[in-house]
């Protein structure tokens, strides 16, 4: 082997937005997550509402990961707000 070192590509460090790679152990489950999972298993409807950047989309992706055999629907209502401006 020659004297050159192979440079590794740095990993992307994301500080905002939803967590997509749930299998990497980054997502921390909260008590609310358990309540949502229980509601889905009881065949209840679940709506995620909350302020910006509070983890709604990350929770959605966690649910999608945990509930592989259920149908989840993502509806972005902010589009309706933008049309009214």
N, C-alpha and C positions, 0 to 999 in steps of 0.2 A: 504494500500500500504506500502511496506517495505521502509526502509530508503535509498535504492539504487536509483540512478538516471539513467535513460535510456540515453545512449550515442548516439548522432546522428552521422550518417555517414557524414563526411565532403564532401562538394561538390567539384568536380574536377574543378580547375581553369586552363583554357587553355590560354596560352599566344601566341600561334602561330597556323598556319593552318587555314583551312576554318571554318566559323561559320555554324554549322549544325542546331542549334535550333533557327530558325528565329522567332518562335512564342513567344520567351521569351523576345523580345524587345532589343536584344543585337546589332543587325545589324543596322547601321546608313545609311540611304539612302543618296546617293550623286547625284548631278546633272546628272552625266553620267548614273546613273541607270534609270532615267526618259527617257533619250534619247534612251536607249536600249529598254525599254518597248514600247515607241512610235514606234520605228522601227519594232518591232515584230508585233504590232497591225496593222501596215501598210503592213504586209506580206513581209517585207524585210528580207534578210539574215543578220545575225549578227555574227561577229567573234571577240572573245576577245583575244587580244594580248597585252602583256606587260611584264615588268621586273618581276623578282621573288618577291614574297611576297607583291604584290600590291593590292590584293583583287579580283583577277580574279575568283578563285574558289568560294569564298564567294558570289560574284555577280552571278555566275552560280546557286548556291543553292537558292539565293533570287529569281532569275528568275523562277526556278523550282517551288518555293513556290507560286509566284504570277500568273504563267501561267499554272495552273494545267491541263488545257485542250489542251495544245500545246505539241508538241514533241520537246524535247531538246536533242541535241547530244553532248556528251563530247568526244573530241579526244585529247589525250595526245601526242603531237608531240615530247616530250623530249625522248621518247623511240627510235625514229629514230636517234636522235643525239647520243645516247649511243651505238647503233649498229655500227656506223661509226668510233668509237674510236679504 
